[in-house]
Amino acid sequence: MTDSDAFQGPGNAPPGYPGSWEADVVLRDGSIAHIRPIVPDDGDGLRAFHAGQSEESIYLRFFAPMKELPDKDVRRFTHVDYDSRAALVVTVRGAIIGIGRYDRLTDGHTAEVAFNIADAHQGKGVGSVLLEHLAAVAQERGITRFVADVLPQNRKMMKVFVDAGYEVSHHFDDGVIAVEFVVEPTARSAAVSLAREHRAEAESMSDVLRPRSVAVVGVSRRPDAPGSLVLDNILDGGFTGQVHIVNCEADQVRGLRAHGRVSEIDGEVDLAVVAVPAEAVSDVVADCATKRVRALVVLSSGFAESGPAGEQRQAELLRTARAAGMRVLGPLSFGLVNNHPEVLLNATIGRQPPCAGALGLFSQSGGLAVGLAASAAERGLGLSTMVSAGNRVDISGNDMMQYWIDDDSTSLVGMYLESIGNPRKFSRIARQLSLRKPVVVVKSDTARSVPPGHRARAPKVSPSAFDALLTQAGVIRARTVHTMMDIAELVAHQPLPRGGRVSVVGNSDGLNQIMVEAARSRGLQVPADPLRVPLGGTAREVRAALEMAFGDEGTDSVVMAFVPPMQASDEVIATTVAHAAWGQEKTCVTAFLGMRDISAELRKASEPRPGNSDGRRRIIPVYRTPLDGIEALAAATRYAEWLRTDHGGHIRPAGIDRTTAHRTVERALADSPAGRPLDDPETRELLAAYGIDIWTSIPCPDAEDAVCAAGQLGYPVVLRSLAEGIRTLPGAGGVRADLRTPEAVRSAHRGLSEWLTDLQDPQLAVQRMAPAGVATVIRSHEDPLFGPVVSFGISGVPADILGDLTHRIPPLTETDIHDLMDTLRAAPLLQGGHGRRPVDRGRLHELLSRVAALAEDIPEIDALELNPVMAHAGGAEVLGARVRVAPAPRRQDTGRRALP
């Protein structure tokens, strides 16, 4: 999505209309509504809304009977300035179903708030959505507190305030309840909002995946046409609901009556599968809107992936669907599958029926979805659900993850992603899902581009930032689709490793050594020598070695690989391996090179047995090579370790003055609306507001100024260039360190000035000499796709030349901050050794947490760098800092619920 995709408001929007306040939202029952600022032309809609209200609802809102709204009230309600007076309306199919408004009081920071929800739509969460969005608008306009007068009998309105999670205070005053609360989100209000978002979006996906009736639009006489294939799959798969056919050329297809249009179908239609040429999709969608269809699967191609005309068709598709409250899968979708016995829906164009199982699959590529389903079947991995998103105009991986969180039919998830429209939300939901079941992701392209047809912004961060996002969320990253299925096969059929210790068993010394080296290179430990079975060994010898490996208390997993010849048949070897693994709680992976039928034999031999703690059938995965198995095992081990780790809550440092920081940024943008670097006093003021102090630097245009500055600060001192692009690593070209006399300062000034003679202003400055230590760098920047990204590294060559930087997405947990420091390739420099003491990690931790909070709180901070941060055993000093501010971007995940 680009900035031009943002809502522009109705055609009659007045000047200053804040289009960024508009959003499509999912209500509690899974239906879609639109929320936007009120406009003067809403007068008739407001009157119609009022006319539909009961006398009780009118009395509870206005404290008096009011059969009709007076003209003066209609004008007052619809004419607002979007600052001191603002109002939001919620609409469904163009009709107003809810209104929320605030009026700023005389103190400037408090506003009186009021809500009115249509009787027919109460209980759907309209009030809570309005409160979230109105509170966000109020914060944007400098309002910090809401007050409201509520009649004692208006329990529903009181419940909206209290259940939202705010710290609400209230008291009786002249027959009404006076309510008051701070609008800044609390930890509880944020948790409540996210829980509501999850319930609503999961329910919305139920309309797509669990329909009671399906209409296939575009069924053809040709049996190989997409519509015909979908119809065959639905009927042959035993769909438990009603099936309707739309075909303009025939009266019957496969014994079912064919309709000319969806709107001609008797009864309700929950899901329409659209397989018509792109030029005809618009009419079909409009007809589905008339029929009040709840969701669409658009198989058709010829949309945004095909050029400008297709982009317009895709935008129109989304507008029509959203206005009618319909969810959309596609266009260019392969279809969807739900193998739950109460549904049995195979609405795909595939020719091979998917087996039922516990794997949930999401693919943005239709063609790849076919291959994934086939690969799953070959490995004995049945599908619970499968969704192909195509151009992902609406339904995304985020929606499917919301559904899978509570879906008992799904025990693991595999996702192939070509783009991510909202990485922050992806990370948030993926973390919740990963805590319940493994999530394996393949991202086709982490470069700075967006595939044709996808609604997503192009990122500017390095590909490693995406890896960091997945790591934070506990997602298992696979580099290829083949590896994803390898990992899925392991976590589906084996217990998760209890640690990283591996026993190696095999009948080839060379192969054993390869397995040992592969395991260690992937972060696993091999504490003992491989257990060797003689080449040509017997089944008895194989069993003895495996029993020894499984019985070793110092082992968490067993990796075995065998090559011919063996003194037993494949069937006997498979039975021997299966029997040895029965009842074991250790993870086991195998490879049998040159033994073709062993996988099927092992699967046959792996019958359910008592003794497994989770009651699952223990199928032992057989991989093409032992390296494939070790790769999968290492990924599963990292995931298991992530599950065992207490990640803690999000860190919020004390001593933050957000108001001062905002004021500093606003002043800078007031004189430079396009953005600019902050000067030194502004930078110090901004960072000080978040508890970050910068060591004093005194500018020194000439040598005598430098000597004077050194005397003022006290020897020893450092002379450095603050010019953009000059190295700041102590001892490098732009720095002269450990200057202890006036003459040393003069000499350093002359030498540095000559070295920087090509610069018009070398910006030389004198600073106190920091204790010896490790020069580090802490950065944050605002990415158009990811939002704020915090980075950490060793200053100079490691970070700038070698790219050794770690990244995390705020808000950060304790684990995130430790990972920023520990996963650097140069991390040993922080740990001391060779006569050096370890640096003060606690001080680095504090600085990282404060930079993360600043980046999260103030999106106008386009880029920030603390460099160098001199870390040593006694602390860490910030010796230099740069900040650039720019107009705040529209972040993808702002805390108020909205569809992309």
N, C-alpha and C positions, 0 to 999 in steps of 0.2 A: 504494500500500500504506500502510495506517495502522498505528500501533503495535499495535492490536488484532489485526492480521494476523500478528503474530509467533508463532512456535511456542510452544505452551503445554505441551508435553511429553506423555508418555503419561498415561492416566487414573490410573495408580497412582504418579505422581511424588511423591516425598517433599517435605516442606517445604524451602524454599530451593532447589528445583530450578531451575537456570539455563536457562530456555527460550531465551534469546538465543544459547546455544551450538548450538542445532539448526540444521541446514541440509540442503537437498537439493543434491547435488553430481553433476557429470557425470564419469564415470570415463574412463580412456584409450580404451576401446573405444566410447565414445559412450553407454553405458548410464547409468541414473540410480540412485543409491544415496542413502540417508538417513543422516545422521550426527547423533548425539545423546549427551547424557550418560548414563552407565549408571545404572540404578535397581535397588533391591533385588530386584524381581520378575524380573530378568533371569537369575536363577539357573538355571532350566531351559534357557533359550536358551544360556547359557554352557556348560552341560554338553553340550548337543547340538553346539555348535561344537567343543568339545574332542574329542568322540567322532568327529568327522569328520576330524580331523587325522591325518596320517601320523606314524609313530614318529619319523621324522627331524625333522619340524617341532616336535613336542613336545619332543624333546631340545634342539633349538636354542633354544627359548624358555625351558625350565626347567632346562637343563643336566643333566637326568636323565630316565630313562624315567618315565612317569606315565600309566598306562592310563586311570585315571579321576581327576577332580578331587576331592580330599577336601572334605567339607562345610565345614571351617574355611577352606579356601582360597576356596571359592565365596563364602562370606560376606564374607571380607576383600576379595575383588575387587569385589563388588557393593555393599558398604556403604562409601561414601566421603562426605567432607564438602564436596566441590566447592571446596576451598580448598587445604589442605595435601596432600590426596589427591584426585585427580580421574581419571576415566576416561571415554573416549569410545568408543562402539561404532558401527560402520558396518553398516547393515542393507539387505538387498534382499528385497522382499516379506515383510518382518517377520522374516526370519532373520538372525542375526548372521554377518557375513562378515569382520569385522576388529575388533580392540580395540587401543586405545592408552591408556596410563596414565602418570601421574607420581606420585611420592611425594617430598614436600619433605624435604630433609635439614636437619640441625641448624643450619646457618648461616642458614637462612631464605630464601636467595636462589638456592639450587641444588636441583635435583630430579633424582632418578633416573627415567629414562624407559624404557619397554618397549613393544614392539609384537608383535602376533600376527595373521597374515593367513591366512584359510582357503586351503587348498591349491588349491581349485577356482577361486579368484579372484585368485591371484597373477599378476603381470604386467599387471594392469589399473590400476595406479597407486593402489591402496587405501592402501598404506603412506605414499606421499607426501602424499596428502590428509589422512590422520590426523596426520602430522607437522606440516603447516601449521596445522591447527586446534588441535592440542594446544599448539603453540608460542604461538599467539595467546591461548589460555586461560591459559597460564602467565604470560605478560606481564601480562594483566589482573589476575592474583593476586600480582604482585610478584616473580615468579621470573625471573631473568635468565640462568640457565645450566642446560643439560641435561647429564647424564652418563649413561653406559650401559656395561654390560659385555656384550661380544659374543664368542661363540666364534669362533676363527679361521676355521672352515669356513663360518660364516654370512655368505657374501659378499653375499647379497641384502640383508641388513640394513645392512651397511656401505655398500653402494651407495646405499641410501635416504638415509643421512645425508650422504654425500659429494655425490651428484648433486643434493641439495636446494639446494646453493649456499652453505651455511653454512661458516664458517671452522672446520673440524673438526681437532682435535688428538687423537692417539691414541698409546698405547704398550702394550707387553705387560706384564701384571701377573698373575703366578701362573696362567699358562695361558690367560688371556683377554685380549681387546683392550679396554682402558679408553678409552672415547670421551668427548670433552668439547667443547662448543661453546656460544657465546652465542646465545640464542634471538631476539634482536632482528634483524629482517630486514636482510640486507646488500643491496647493489645487485645482486649476482649471484643471491642467493636470490630476490629479487623478480622478476628477469628470468626465472629458471627457472620460478617459479610461474606467471607470465603466459604463458610459452611452453606450459606444460602445459595451462593453461586453454584457450588457443587451439586446441591440437590436439584436446582432448576435445570442446569445444563444436562445432568444425567437423565432427568425426566424427559427433556427435549429429545434426547437421543433414543429414548424408548419409543417415541412416535415413529422414528425411522427404522429401528431394528426389531420392533415387536408390533407391527401393524396387524390390525384385524381384517383389513381388506386392502388389496393391491390392484391398481389398474395399470396395465401395460399399454402404452400409447405408441403406435407405430408398428404393430404386428403386420408382417408382410406375408404374401403368398410364398415368397422364397424361404425355404427352410433354413438357409444359412444367413439370413438377415439378422442384425442384432436384436430387433424386437422379437423375432421368432425364436431365437436361441434363448432369450430370457424367459419367454412364455414356457417353452419346453422345460427349462430347468425348474421353474416354479412348480409346474404341474407334476413333473417326474419326481421332484424332491419331496412331495407330500405336504406342501404348505397347508397349515391348519386353518387358515382364514379363507375369505372369499377372494376369487380372482375374477377381474373384469378385463375385457379386451376392447381396445379402441382401434378400429380399422375402417377406413372410409370405403374400402373396395369389396368387402364381403359381409354377409349376414351372420356367418358362423365361422369359427376357427377352432379346430379340435373339439367340436361338439359344444362349444360355448358361444353364446350370443355375442356378436360384435356390435359395438356402439360407434356412432359417428363422432361423438365428442364425449369428453369426460363428464360434462355437465348433464348429459342424457342418462347417466347411470342412476338407477334407483338405489337409494340408501347412501350411507356415508362411504367416502374413500379416504383412507388414512395415508396411503403412499401411492404416488404415481411414478412409474418408471418410464422415462421419456426417451424414445429411440427414433426420432424423426430428423430430417435434415435441419441444419442450424437455422436456416431462414424461417422454418416453421415453428421453432421452439417458442418464440415470443407469444404466438397465438395460443399454443398449448398451455403455457404457464398462466396466461390470462384466464383461460377457461378453467384451469385448476383452481385459480383464485376464486372464481365465481362459485365453484363447487365446494369451496372451503376445505380443500385437500390440505393435510397437515405437513406433508413433506414430499420432496421430489428427489428422484435419482435421474440425473441427466447424463445419458451415455453419449450424446451427440458430440461430434467434433466441429471445428470451424468457429471457435470462439477466440479468446485473447491469444491463444498460441498461434493463430493464423494471421495476425496483423491488425491494423487499426480498425477495420470494419468489424472484426471479431471481438475486439476490445469493447466496442460500443454495444454489441449484442450481449456480451457478458455482463456489462454494467447494467443494462436494461433488465436482464434476467434477475440479477440480485435485487434491483429496486422493486420490481413487481412482486417478487417472492417475499421480501421483507415487509412491504406494505400490506400484504395479505397474511402475514404471520406464518409463512411456510419456511421450513429448513430446506437447504439444497445440498445434495451430494453431487459433486461434479462442477462443471461439465467435463467431458472427456473421461468419465468414470467407467471402470470395468464392472461396477455393480457392488452388491453386498451379499453377505451370507450370515445367517443366524441359525446354528444347528441345535438350538435349544429344543427339546422334544415338544414344548408347547407352541413352537413357532415353525421350525423346519422350512426356513425361507432361503432359497438359492436364487437370488435375483441377479445373476451374473451372465456374461456372454461366454463363459468358459465351457469347454466340452467335456471336462472330467468332473464329476460330482465330488465335492470336498468331503472328506471323512470327518466325522464328529470327534471332538476331543476338547482339550483345555487350552489351546493356543489361540490368543486373539491377535489378528494381523491387521496392520494398517499400512497401506501403500499409496503413495501419490502417483505411482506409475501403473497404468492399467495393464500393460504388457508384463511388467515385473510381478504384478499380483498373481498372474497365471502361473509363472514360474515358482513363486513362493509357495503357492498352494500345492503344486506338484512335488516340490522338494519336501514339504512337510509330510505329505502322504508317504513318500519313499522312506522316510525316517521313522514312520510310525507315530507322527505327531498329527493328531486330528485337530480340527479347528472348532473353536467355540463360536467365534464371529470373525468375519473378514470384511474390511471396507476399503474400497479404492476411491480416493478423493479426486483424482484427476487434477483439474486446475485449482481446486480448493477455494472456490469462490465463497464458500460459507463454512460447511462442516470441515473441521480440521482434526489433526491428531489430538489437540487439546480436548475437543469434545469427546472423542473416543476414550481418552484416558479418564475423563470424568465418569463415563459410563462403566468402564472396567473396574474402577475402584471398588464398587459394591457388587459387581457381577460375580456370583459364586461359580458360574460355569467356566470362568476364565482363571487359570492359575499362573499363566505367564503371558507376556506381551512381546510381540516383535513389530518393529516399525521401520519402514523405509521412507526417508524424508528427502525431498528435493529442495525444499525451502521451509522456513519456519516464520510465520507471520508475526508471532508474539513470543519471543524467546523467554521473556521474564515470566509470563504466565505458564509457558511450557515447563520451565524449571520448577515453578511452584507446584503445579499439578503432578508432574513426574515424581517429585519427591514424595508426595502423598501416596502415589501408586507404588513406588519402589519399596516403601515400607511394608507393603502388603504382598507384593508379588514381583518377580524379576521383570525388568523392562530392558529389552535389547534393541538398540537403535543403530541403523546404518544411515549416515548422512552422505548423499551422493557427491555434494560439492560444498566445501567450506570456503571456497574462494569468494571474492567480493562481487558476486553477481547473483541475479535472480533468474530462474528459468522462465522462458516465455509463457505467458498466461497466468503466472502466479501473482497473487495480491500480497506483495511483501516489499519492504524497503531493503535496499542493498546495504549490508554491513560494511563498516570501515575497519573493524578490528581484525587482528590476525586470526587464522583458523584455530590457533590454540585456545582462543577465548571460548569457542564453541565446546571444545573438549572440557574446559574448566566448568562450563555451565552444566554439562552432563555429569561430571564428577561430583559437583555440589549436590545434584539431585539424586545421586545413587544409581544413575542409569548406566547400564553396561554398553560401552561403545564398541561396535564391531566395524572393522575397516571394509569388509565386503559382505555381500549377501550370503555367500557360502559360509563365512565365519559366523554370521548371525544365526544361521540354522544349526551350525555345530554347537554353539552355546545353548541355543534353545533346546536341543536334543539332550544336552547334559542336565540342565536345571529342571527339565520336565521329568526326567527319569531317575535322577540320582539325588541323594541328600546334598545340601550345600556343604562345602568343606568347612571343618571346624578350625582350620588353621592352614598355614602354607607349607607344612612339612610333607614331603612326597617320598614314597618308596617306588623304586623302579624295578620291574620284573621283566626279563626277556631271555631269549635263547641265542642272542648275537651280541658279542662284546662290542663290536663297532656300533650297532644300533643302540645298545644300552648307553654308551658314552654320548651319542648324539642326544638321547633323551635327557640325560643328566645336564648337559650344557644348555639345551633348550629350556629346561625347567628353570635353571638358575638365571638365565638371561631374561626371563619373564617375571622375576621377583619371587620365585618359589625356592624353598630350601630342600636340598637332598642330603639329609644328615648322615646317611649310611651308604655303603657301596651297593651297587645294584645286586639284586638277587638273581643269579644266573641259573637258568635251566639249560642242561646240555643240548646242543644242536641235535635234533633227532630224538629228543627226550620223550618220555612216556607221559601218559595222563597222570600217573601217580606222582611223577616228579613235578609236573605243573601244579598239581593240587598242593603239594608240600610247600613249594615256594610261595604260593598265594596265601596259604594259611599262615606262613611266617610273616608275610607282609601285612596282612590284615590284623594279625595278633600283636604287632609292634606298637606299643603305647606311644612311641615317639613319632608315629606316622598319622597324618590326617587324610591322605589320599593315596591311591595306588594307581600307577600307570604301568600298563603291561603291553608288550609288543612281541609278536612271534613271527617267525618266517619258516617256510618249509626247509627240510623235511621234519615231520613229526610222526612218532610211532603210534598214531591213532587217527581215526577219521575226524573230519570237521565236526560231525555230530557229537562225537565223544569229547573232543576238546571243548566245544561249546557247553556241553552239559557239565564238564568238570569246572570250567570257569564260573558258570552260573551257580553251581552248588557251593563253591568256595565263597561266593559273594552273598549268598542268602543270609538274611538276618544281620548283615553288617551295616553299621551306620557311617562307614567311611566311603568317600567318593571314589568311584572306580571308572577309569576310561581305558579303552583297549584299541589296538590296531593289529590286524592280521594281514601281513603282506603276502600276496600270492595265494590266499586261501579264500576263494570266491564266495562260498555259501555260508561263511561263518556268521555273518550278521543275521541272516534269517534264522539260522539254527539257535543263535544266542537268544533272539527274541522269543522263539518257541520255547526255549528252556527256562526263560525268566517268568515262570508262573507265580502268581501271588502266594506269599508264604507268611505265616504268622511270625511276629517278631519285629517287623518294621514299625518304628515309633509313629509314623504318620500314615500307616496303612496303605501306602502307595505300592504299585507294582514296580519292582526294581529291575527295569530293563537296563542292561549294560550297553552303553553306546559303543559302536564300532566305527572308527574313523578311517578315512582313506590312508592317512599317514599318522604316525605317533605325534608329529608336530602339530597337526590339526587338533588332536585331543588335548595336548598340553596347552595350546593357545586357549581353548575353551575352558580348561581347568583353571588357568591363571585368571581369566575373566571372572569365573564363578567365585574364585577365592577372594578377589578384590571386592566383589559385591557382598559376599558373606562378611568380610571385615567391615564394610560400610554399615551393614545392618547391626553389627555388634557395637559400633561406636556410638557413644553418647554425644551427639552433635551440639547439644545445648540450644538455648534460644538465641534469637537475634540480639546482638550487642548494641546497647545504647549508652555511650559514655556520658558521665556526669559533667556538669559545668559547661553546657552548650548554650550560647546566646544566639538563637536562631533569628531573632528580630534584628540585631545589629548586623548579622551577616546578610540578611535580605536587604537591609537599608544600604549597605556598601555596594551590593550588586546593582540595586535599582539606580543609585546615583551614577554609576559608571554607564549604565545603559541609557540613562536619560540624556547624557551628552553625546553618546555614541550608539544610536539605536541598532546599528548593524553588528555591534560588538567590538571589543578591543582588549588588548592585554591590560591588566591592572598595573598601576605604577607601584613603587615599593611601599609607600604608606598605605595604600589601599590593600595591597596583598597582606601586609602585616595585620591590618585591622580585621580583614576577613578571617584569616587563619586564627588570630587570637580569640575570635568569637567562638571557635571550636576547640580552644585549649591547645593550640599549636603555636609555639614560640619560635621565632627565627633569630638566630644569632645576629647581632648588630654588624652591619657592613657600612663602612664609611667611604664614600666616593673620594678618589684622590686623583684629580686630573694631572698633577705634576708630582715630582719626587718629594718636594718639601711638604706638600699636603699629606703624602703618605707617611712621612716621618712624624708629622704632627699627630696624625690619626693613630699611629703605633704607640706614641707616648700616651695618648688619651686612653687607649684600650689596655695597654700593658703588654710587655714582651713575654714570650715570643708571639709573633703574628704571622699571618698568611697574606700574601698579595695575590689576588685572583682577578680574572676578567669575567665580568657578568654579561659579556656580549653573547647574543644568540649563536648557538652552534659551536662555541668554544668548549673544549673538554674541561670538565670540572673535577676529574679524578686527581687527588693530591699526587704531585710528582709529575703530572703530565704537562703538556705545553702551556695550558692556560693558567697554571698555578705555580707560585713560588712559595714554598713552605718553610717553617722553622726559622724565620728571620728574627735574630736576637739583638741586633744593634742597628742604630740609625744608618750606618754605612751599608749594612746588608740590605736594608729597605731601599735605599737610594739605588744601589746596584741592581736590585731585582726590578725596580720600576723602570730603569733605563733598558735593561735586557728584555723585559716583557713588552715594553712600548715598541722596541725595534722589531721584535718578533711579530707583533701585531700591526706593523706599519701600514698594511693594506686596509685596515679597518679605519673608517672615518672617526669612530668613537670606540675605542677598545673597552670602555667602561671599567676601568681598573678600580678596585676597592680593597681596603684593608680590613681584616677580620682577626679576632683572637685565634690563636693556634688551638685547635681542638685536640683532645687526647688521641693518641694513636689508636687506630682501629680499622674497621672495614667500612669503606664508603658505599652506602646503599642508595637506592633511588625508589621513591614511592610516587606513583602516578595515578591519576584518574582522568577519564575523558568520557564525554557523553556521545555514545554511539547512536546513530539514527534507528538502528534495529534493536540492539541489546539494552539501550539506556546507559546508565552509569556502569563503567568497568574500572575496577581497581587493579593496578599492576604493581609488582614488586620485583626488584632485581639488584644485582651488584652494579654499582655505578661505573660508567665508562665502557670499556671494551666488552665485558660480558653481556651487558644489556643492549648497548647501542650497535655493536658489530656482530656479536654472536647470537643476538636475539634471545638470550637467556632471561626471560621474564615469565613470571607466573601471573595468572589472572583469576579474579573472582568477581561475581556479580553481586552488588549489595542488594538487600541488607546481609551482613555477614554474621556467621556464628563463630564460636570459639574454634571449632574444627576448621572452618574456612580460613581463618587467620593463620593458624598453625600450618595449614597446607601451603599457604602463600610463601611461607619461609622454608618449609621442609622439602618442597618438591622442586626447588631450583636445582639445576645441575651444579651450580657453584655453592650449594648449601653448606658443604664442609667448611668453607671459609668462615661461616658464622659459628661453627662449633669449636673453634680453637685448635690446639695441637701445635706441635713443633715449637713449644715454648710460649705460645699465645693462649690467653684465656678465652673461653667462650664469650660472645657478646651478650649484652643484656637484652634477651628476647622479650622480656616483659615491657620494656620501653618501646621496642619496635612494634609489639602487639598493640600498645596504646595508640601509637601514631597511626597505624593501619586502621584501627577501629574509628579513629576520629576523621581520617580522610574519607573512609567509607560512609560515615554518617553525613558528612558535608556533601559528598557527591550525590547521595540519595535524597537529601533534603532540598537541594538547590539545583534544579535542572539547568539553570542559566550558566553554571560552571561548565564551559565547553571543554577546558583542559586545565589540569593542575599538575604541577611537578614539584616535589620536594627533592632537591638534588644539590649537593650530596647530603645524605643523612649519615653522619659519622657515628657508627655503632661500635661500642667498646664494652668492656666488662662493667664499667660503672654507669652506663646509660647510653643515650643516643641523642646527638644534637643536630638540629636542622640548620644547616649552614647556608642554604639558598632555597629560594622558592619562586615559582612563576605561576601565574593564573591568567587564563583568558576567559572572558565572559562573552556570551552571545544570547540572543533571544531564546527563551525556553522552547524546546521542541515539544511536540505532542507525544508524550510517552505512551507506550503500548499498554502498560498495566499500571493504572494510576490508583487503584483501590476502589474505584466506583465500577460496578458491574457494567459490562458492555460487550456486545459481539464485535468482532473485527469488521 
